[in-house]
């Protein structure tokens, strides 16, 4: 009984942590403000904000405008997803 409760508690902690990690990574004022503007016209804002935040945290930059201009930030431009496509919006 004790082992089952501990395992359940551990699983719940892992699930909750997985939701908080992207918010923590993207939680800087710089990234939040840049990504909010970058994703302001995106059709899937939640997805755009998530990946923009991850890319901003890694690259410390976000290209200007709501799309394009990726040459301003080569790190952001060159990040690829698992399928080889662009990771950063």
RAWONOR-V486773 format. One record per backbone hydrogen bond with DSSP energy under -0.5 kcal/mol. NH is the residue of the N-H (numbers start at 0). CO is the residue of the C=O. If there is no record, write none. Layout:
BEGIN
nh co
NH CO
NH CO
END
This chain:
BEGIN
nh co
4 0
5 1
6 2
7 3
8 4
9 5
10 6
11 7
12 8
13 9
14 10
15 11
16 12
17 13
18 14
19 15
20 16
21 17
22 18
23 19
24 20
25 21
26 23
31 27
32 28
33 29
34 30
35 31
36 32
37 33
38 34
39 36
41 38
44 42
47 43
48 44
49 45
50 46
51 47
52 48
53 49
54 50
55 51
56 52
57 53
58 54
59 55
71 68
72 69
76 72
77 73
78 74
80 84
83 80
86 78
87 78
END
